């Protein structure tokens, strides 16, 4: 698999980043461990998690930690083979200090994450969302101190707007603190608002964009059809609140995108992945799956021969058969 560099670091990562939001439920521990091992064996060296992930059982304020615990088991003997990212800032309990980006919360949560992940350091630590109650300088200095302490190698942000990233960079530069190297926003062919400002800013400042929701909850896989019930194993059937309403307007847009894909000789899935990967600011796509077959399908689609992002399949390259 062609690795792509994260600017301002020595890190190079696979174009597909294994997301772990589904670990726990519906992906149980044994299956998750097999999935992680299969991913590594097939060239995926980038894994993304968060202190609040616990699969479909997640609700606002629940304790989280499940995905990290499972991932810690899966990475025993494999930690050196992956670029590992986790996050802090979402609500993980009832108390006021169970969320946010205060120094105390950040320092407490990195220790908990490292224990669950069974490692001494993570490669990228994200601010999971902005925190209006904490001065940016306090949060940035805490992340900078964690780098100095060897507990994280680099840091990034998730769910920050372009204006918030610009303000963050000014704080870093003003305080002499290390800048973020990665930005993780929601981004898909159905949700393209960041193309106006956040993507150009990240490209200018050489911040790697690692989008999530690239398939928009499965809507861009081609599995949903007008006037048909969602497949029983789809996210819309299993976790309907995590997927947009299946309206006629949505199907108009999906059918338009599928026609565009077909005019280029691609499936909707290939088009949805390839177009996002083709943006020069985008380094890798964070994608959650429920099993090896789904991940296999994504890897094959991302390696579609002729894709504009240079991820062509080499003759004889193993990429699985899940097309």
N, C-alpha and C positions, 0 to 999 in steps of 0.2 A: 504494500500500500504506500502510495506517495505521501510522505510526511510534509507538513506545512509549518514553517517557523512562526513562533510567537515573537513579534518584534521586541527588541530591547532585552531579550533573554536568550540563553542557549537552548531553550526548549523547542522541540519540534514534535508536532502532534498529528495524529490521524485525522482525516477530514470528517470522520464520524466520531463523536464523543459519546460514550455510553452513559446515558442518564439513568438514575437509580430511583426515581420517584415511585416506581411501581414495586420496589422491593418490600417484602412484608406481605402485602396484599395488592394484587393477585399473585405475585411471584413469591412463592415460599422460599425458605432458606436453602434447601437442597438444590432446587431448580435455579435459584439465583447464583449460587456458587458455580454450578455448571455453566451458566450463562457467562459469567465473568471470565472463567477459564477459557471458554470457547472464543470469546471476544479477543482475548490476549493472543491466543494461538492463531487467530485470523487477522492479526495486524492492527487491532484497535488498542492503542496505547494511552488513551485519554479517557478518564472516568470522572464523572461529575456527581456529587452528592450534596447534602445539606444536613445541618443538625436537626431540622424539623421534618425530614422525609420519613414517612412510615406507610407508604402505599395508600390505597383507597380508604384506609381507616382514618386518615388524617382529617381533623377538624380544627378550626381556629382555636389556638391555645392548647391543643394536645401536646404531649411531652416530646414527641418525635424520637429521634435517635435510632430507630429500628433499621433504616437503610445503612447507616454507618456501622452498626453492629454486624450486620450480615456482610457488608463489604470488608470489614476487618477480618472476618473469617476467610472470605474468598481470596484475600490478597496475601495470606500467609505463604511465604516463599515466593511471592510474585511482586512485592512492593516495588522493587527496583525496575520493573519492566513497564511501569505506568507513570503517567503524569496525573496526579491525584488532586482534585479540587473539592473543597467543601465551602459552606457558607454559614454566616451568622447574621442575626438581626430579626428574623420572624418570631412571632409569639410562640413560646414553648411552655407556657404555664400560666397560672392565674395571677401571679404577683406582678407588680409594676416593673420590676427589674428582670422579668422573664422575656423581654424583647428589647430591641433597640441596639444602638451602637455606642453606648457608654463604654468608657475604658474598662470598668469593672465587669460589665457583661461580656465584652469581647475576650478579656483575659480568662474569665471563668469558662466560657464556652469553647475556646480553643483547647483547653486541657481536657474537657469532656469529650470533644471530638477526637482528639489524639488517642485517648484511652479506648474509645469505641473502635477506632480504625486500626488500633494496635501498631502505631508507628510513632516516630519521633518528630516528624514534620510533614506538612502537606505542601504541595508545590504551588498551588494558588488558593488563596483564602479570599472569598468574596464578601463584601457588604451586600447582604441579600436584598435590602431595600433602604431607601433614605430614612433618616431619623431626624425629624424636625426639632425634637426636644434636646438633642445633644449637639454641641458645637462641632463643626466639621474638624477643626483642629484637634480636638480631643480624640476623635475616632481615628484620624489619619496618624497621629503620633502613636497611638496604640498599635496600629498595624505596622508602622515603621519599627517600633520596639520589638515586635514579634519576629520581624526579619532579623534584627540584630541578635536576638536570642536564639536564632536557629530553629524556631518552631514553624515558621512558614518561609517559603523561598520568595514568593511574589504575591501580589494581591490584586484584586479587581473589584468591580461593582456589578450589581445586577438590578434591573428595574429602575435605573437612573435615567432621567431625561437628558437631553443635550445641554440644557442650561445648568443642570445639577452637576454634570461631568465637568463642564467648563469652570464652575465655581470650585469644584474639588481640585482641579489641576492648579488653579490659582493659589489655593490654600497650601498645596504640596510645595509649590515653588516658593511661596512666601516664607514657609517654615523650614525650607531645606530638607523636606522629607521625600522619600521615594514615591514616585508616581505609580498609579495603577497600570498594569500591563494588559488587562483584559476587561471587556465589558460584555455582559450577558443580558441582552434585551429580548422580548418577544418579537419575532419577525417571521413573516411568511408571505406567500403570494396573495393571501387574503388580508394581510395586516402589514402595510408597507409604510406607515407614517414615519418611521425612523429614517427613511431614505432622504427626507427633507433636511435634516439637521444632524442627528446623532451619527449616522454613518459617515458623512463628510468630516465631521469633527474627529471621529476616531481614526479615519484614514489620515487626516492631516497630522494628528498627534501620535500616530503609530501605536495605537492601542488595538489589540486583537479583538475582533467582534466574534463572539461565540453564541449565536442566537439559540433560543429555545422556542417551543411551539411552532417549529418549522412546518410541520404537517397539520397544524391547527387542530389538534385533538383527533387526528385521523381523517379529517375531512378531505385532505389532499392526497389520500392514498388511492382514491377511486372506488372505495368500498360502499360509499353511500350513493343511492340512486333515487331520483324523483319518484314519488308514489310507491316506494318500497319501504318496508320496515327495516330499521337498522339491523345489521347482522347480530346474532345473539352474542357473539364474542367481541363486539365492538365496544369502544369506550362510551358511545352514546347509550348503548343498552346497559352497560355495567355501572357507569358513573355519569348519568345524564347531565348533572349540573356542571361538569367540566367541559362540555361541548356546546357550541352555539346551537340555537334553535334551527331546525331543518326547515327553513322557510322557502317559498318559491324564489324570492330574491337571491337567497344563498345558492340554490340550485342553478339559477341563471348564471351566476358568476362561476360556479364550478364547471358547468358545461362550456362556458366560454374559455376557461383555462384549459380544459381538456382538448378543445378544438385547436387552441394554440399549440399545445404539446404535440398533437397528432400531425399538425402541419410541419413540425420540425422532426418528425420521425421518432417521437418519444412517447412514453406513457406519462400519465399525469404525475405519478410518483417520481419518475426520472426528472421531469420538468420542475417539479416543486423543489427537489433537492438541488438540481444542477443550477437553476437560476439564482438561488440564494448563495450557493458556494462560489458562483462566478463573480460575486462582488469583491473587489480588491481588498476591502476592509475585513471580509469574513475569513476566518481561519478554519473553524470547525463548527459542526452542527451538533448541539446537544439533543439527543434523541432517546426517549424512553421506549422500552419494548417489554413484551410479556413473555418472550421466549426466544430460543435460538433461531427458529424459523423466521420470525419477524426481523431479527437482526441480520440474518443472512440475506433476506430480501432487500433490506436497506443498503447493505454493502454492495450487492450486485447493482442496484440502481445508481448508487453514487459513482460506481466505476463504469457507467455506461459509456461505451466506446463512441468517441466523437463529442463528448461533453465539453462545453466551453471552458471548464475549469482545469483541464489537463489531467483528469483522473481516469485516463483510458485504461482498459484492461489489457495487460500484456498477454501475448500468446502463451497459453499454458499456465497462466497465473491462477492460483486457486482463489476463488471468490465465492464458493458455494453455489447452490443450484436453486435457491428459493426465489426464482423470478415469478 
